Amino acid sequence: MALRSRAIAKAHRLAVRYSVILTRVAFLGLLLLPLLEPNSFYITRAGRVASPPDVELHARSEIGTAAPEIAPGVTAEADQPPSAADVESPSTDGKVPTLPPADMPTPLLPAQPAEPNASPAESAGPDGKPLPPSKQATVPWTDTEIAEAKAECGRLLANITAVTEELPPAREGICGAPAPRELRSVGESKVKFEPPATLNCPMIAGLATWINDKLQPAAQQSFGSPIARVIGASYSCRNRYGLARAPLSEHALMDAVDIAAFVLADGKVIRVSKGWGPTTAQLKRAAAKASEPPTVNKVKGEKLLVSASKLGANDIAKHGEDKPKSPEAEKEAAAKLALSSFLHHAHDSACEIFGTVLGPDANDAHHDHFHLDMKVRRQQRSLCE
């Protein structure tokens, strides 16, 4: 027992001594820490010193040139369901209201491009960094290319009612088009584009068909008023999403347009950001948070059910046994459903005409606009998300 007691006492003294030493070393290290250079500690593996990874920062491009394929932007209400106040009432003076700059499409860098298999631009400057599209060397349009593009415009626009202005061949680095036009309005009712869109003729013909044949009947049926204006952005000499290492955007070829809102003849504004309803990603996040399966209808053709689920029909089912809603609440729900149904119809009908259609369900970058272009793909007819 005596030997055991002495051993325990000796172990205790050693523990106290080493504890004091470690405390002093740690304290000394804290005193020296401010004097060390940043990033002085690296992780060593297999005899090598691994330096910290470089962080690439991407600045947002200005909307003055055009929203990225991505574009229209981030707002505080992006993750909130739309309310009745999101739909403007008709103006009292008979004039069509103008959307404030905050409602124009704004750029957003998404987690991944629409086509992840595409290769980035290969041109690089002397420092090894990729050159922007406007700085990359190329050759001017040939007379043959210009003549063929103008002949195509004659064929495509012969039976299209549109007010356009022919522009000279445009070449900005590798951007531009041989026969661009400025689109000001389409249709007999002269649906205006604000600002006027700089596009090639296939896009102009596609927009005219989409608006006249698909949107105008749907707007008249849903709201009792035709579309008077389209708010969006078009040409922008940049890569996709404005990234340095990404394929060239269709916006750079005057082959794409981003649409953020429609303005009806009675003054009502239909914004994609506020009328679409919760996106598929938002529904999945909400379902995961509530430990419930997401309310997403995958059956094609049942657009009404899709719109209803995105507008809170799941809430109606959840509270189905509650007392009936007031007339005001029912009217508000009907208005939301009409907005969502119209926008979903606009998106789905665009997939029948354009090569690429990206909307709020595509990714967070497109939560507040439709991206439309005429890109031709080999392996698939179109990209519709």
N, C-alpha and C positions, 0 to 999 in steps of 0.2 A: 504493500500500500504506500509505503514511504517513497519507494522508487517511482511508482506511478504518479504520485503527487509532484515529485520533482520534475518528472518528464513533462507533465502538463504545464507546470509553471514556466519551464524553459521554452516550450512551444508558444506559450502566450507572449513571453517577452520577445521572441523572434518575430511573431506576427505584428506586435506593436511597432517594433523597430522598422520592419519593411514597409508597414503602412505609412509611417512618418516619412520614410525616404521617397515612396511613390507620390505622396502628397506634395512634397517639396519639388520633385521633378515636374509634376503637372502644373504647379503654380508658376515655376520658371518658364515652362513652355508657353503658358498664357501670356506672360510678360513679353516674350520674344515674338509672339505671333504677329503683332502689328508691324514688326520690322521686316518680315519676310515678303518676297515678291508675290504678286498674285499668280495663281495657278502653279505654285511651287511643288505641289504634291500630285504625282501622276500614279497611275496604276501600272504595276510591273507584272508582265506575264511572259513566261518562257524566256527570261533573260533580256526582254526588250522593255523599253520605256514607252508607254502609250500616251501620246499627248491628247488633250481634250479635243473633241470633235468641233469642226468649224460650224458656226451658226450663220445661215444665209438669211438675210433680212430682205423682204420684198416690199417696196413702197407701193401704195395704191396709186393707180393711174387716175387721171382726172376724167370726170364724166363729160367734160366739154367736147371731147373727141368722140366718145361713144362708150357705152358700158361693155364690159367684157362679157364673154359668153356666160360668162358667168354673169355678169353684172346684175342687176339691182341689189342693193346693200343691206346693211345690218341696222335694225332699229330696235328700240327697247321693247317693242310690242311683237317682235318676231316670233316669240314662243307663246303668245297669248291668243286665245280664240277671238275671232272678230266680234264686235258688238254692233248694235243697231246704229250707233253714232258713226260707224265707219262708212256708211252710205250717205253721201250728201243729198240733200233735198234739192229739187229743181230751183233754179235761180228765179228771183221775182222780177228781174228786169228783162228777162227774155234772152240774156246773153249767156253764152257757154262759159263757165268758169275756167280759169287757168290754174293748172296744178302748180303748187309752190315747188321750188327746187328740191325740197326734202323728199318729194314723192317721185322724183325722177330716178331712173335706175342708177345705182351706185355700185362700185366694184367691191367684190369680196373674194378673197383667196380661198378656194375650197380645199378639202383634204386631198382630192385627187381629180385629175382632168376627166372630161367626159369620155375620152378614148385613151385608156392607159397604155395601150399597145403601140401608140404612135411614137415615132422617134423624134427627139428634140432637134432644134436647128443646129447645124454643124458649124456654121461660120463663126469664127472667133477672131478677136483683135490681136494685136501684138502682145498684149499681156495675158493671153490665153482665155480671157473672159468672152462669153458669147456676145456678138454684136446685136444690137436691136435691129428688127427688120428694116427700119428706115435707113440704116447705115450699111446694110449688106449690098455688095455690088451685084449688078444684074445688067441685062441688055434691054434697050428700049423695045417697045412693042413694034412689030414689023407691020408694014402696010397690009400684008395678007391677014394677019391677026385682027387688025382694026377693021378691015373690010368684012371679014367673016362675022365678027361680033356685031357690027352694025346691021348686017343682013339678018342675023338672028333676032335682033331687036325688031326689025320690020316684020318678021314672021310672028313673033310672040305677041307683039302689041297691036297687031292689025285689028283684032276683034276685041280688044280690051279698052274700056273707057277709063282713061287715066290722064291726069295733067302732069306732064314731066318736062324737064328741060334737059336737052342734050348737052353733055359736058365734054370737054376735050379728053383724049386718052390720058389716063393718070398713071404715073410711075413714081412711087416714093420708096426707094430701095427695092425690096422684093414685094412691096404692097401695090395695090391699085388694080385697075381693070382697063381693057382696051376701048370699051365703049360705055362708060358710066352715064347714069342719068340721075337727076335730082327729082325724086318723087314728091309731089306736093299734095295730090289727092287722087282718089280712085272712085269709080262708080258714078252713076247718074246723079246721086245725091252729093257728090264731091266730098267724100270723107277725107278730111285733112290729116296729114301727118305732121306732127309738131314735136321737134323741128323737122323740116323737110329731110327725107332720108336719101342718102347717096348710095345707090345700089346698081347692080347690073340688071339686065332686062329679065332673066329668068326669075329673079326674086320679085321684081315688080309684077310680073304676070302671076306668080303664085300668090302674092298678097292680094291682088285684085280679085282673083278667083275665091280666095278664102273669105275675104270680107263680104263680097257681094253675094256669093252662093251659100255660105255657111253661117256667117255671123249676123248679117242683117235680118234674116228671117227669125233667128233665135232671139235676137234682141227685141224685135217687134212682138214676138210671142210672150217673152218673159216680162218685159217692162213696158210694153205699149209705146215704145219710142225707138227710132233707129239710131245707129251709131253716127255721130257727127265728127268725132276727132279720135285719133290714135296717138298716144303719148309714148315715145320710145327713143331709141338711139340706133345708129347704124355704123358708118365707116369708122374704123380705128386701126391704125397701122401698129400692130402689136402681136405678140404671141398669145396663146390661150391664157386667159386669166391674168394677163400682163406679166407672166413669169419669164425670167431670163432664159431658162432651159425648158422650153415647151414647144410643141409644133405651132406653126403659124395659124393664127385664128382666121376663121372664115370672114370675120369682120374686116380683116386686112385686105381681103379680096373683093370687098363690096358685095359680098354674097350672104350677108346675115343682118338680122335686125333683132333688137331686144325691145319687147313691148311691156310697159309697166302698167298701163291703164287705158281704158276706153271711156270716152265722154259721150253721153247720149245727147240727142237733140234737145231734150227737155232740161239739160244741165246736170243730170245725175252722173256722178263719176264712179266707175267700176274699177277699183284698184285690185290688181292681182294679189298684192300683199295682204289686203284686208278681206277680200271676198272669197279666196280659195278655201279657207278653213284650215284646220290643223293638217299638217303634212303627214305622210306615212311615217317618217322618222319620228315626228313628235308623238304620234299615236303609239308607236312602239316603245318610246321612252316612258310615256305615261303608263302604259300597260306593264312594263317591267317594274316600274316604281310601285305600282299597285298590286304586283304579283298576279296579274290577270293577262290572258292572251290578248294581243292587239286586235282592235276592231278594224280589220282591213278586209274589204270584199275583193276577192280575186277572180270572181266570175265576170267574164267579159260581157259587155252589153247592159249590165245592171247599173247604169250610171246614176240613177236616182238613189239607189241604196248606197253607192259610194259617197255621193254628196251628202246624204243624210248622216252617214257615219262620221264624216269629217266635220259636220256641223253640230254634232252633239246629240244625234239620235240615240246614241248609246245612253246618254243621260236620261232621255225620255223613257227608254226601256227600263232603265234602272229604277226610275221613280214612277213606273207605270201605274202603281196602285195608289199614288197620291191623288189629291183632289184635282179636278180639271184646271187647266191653266186659264188665266184671264184672257179676254179678247186681245189686249195689248201684247201679251206675251206670245200668243199664237200668231199675231200679225208680224211680230219681230222675227219669230222662227221661220215664218213663210218667206220673209224678205231675205233672210240669210240663205235659205235653201235655194231661192231663185238666183241669187248671186253665185253661189257655188255651182249650181247646175249649169249656168251659162258659161262660167269659166272652164269647167271640166269639158263641156261640149266644145268650147273654143280650142282647148288643148288637143282633144281627141280628133277633131275634124282637121286640125292642122297636120296631124300625122298622115293623113291621106294625100297631102299635097307636097310637103317639104321633106327634104332628106334628113334633117335633124330637127327635133322638137324637144326642148328641155324646159320643164316647169318646176314648180315648187317641190314636187316629189322626187326630182332628179337628185338634188343635193341642196345643202344650205345656201350655196351661192346663188341659186335660182329661186329662192323663196318668195321673191317679190316681182318676178317677171317671167315672160316666155322668151326663150331664145329660139329663133327660126333661121334655118339656112338651107341651101340647096346642095350641100356636099354629096357627091356621088361615092358610094362604097361598093366594093367588089363582092364582099361576102354577105352583105345584108342589104335589104331594100332601103331601110331607113332606121334611124335611131329615135325611138319615141319613149321618153321617160318623164 
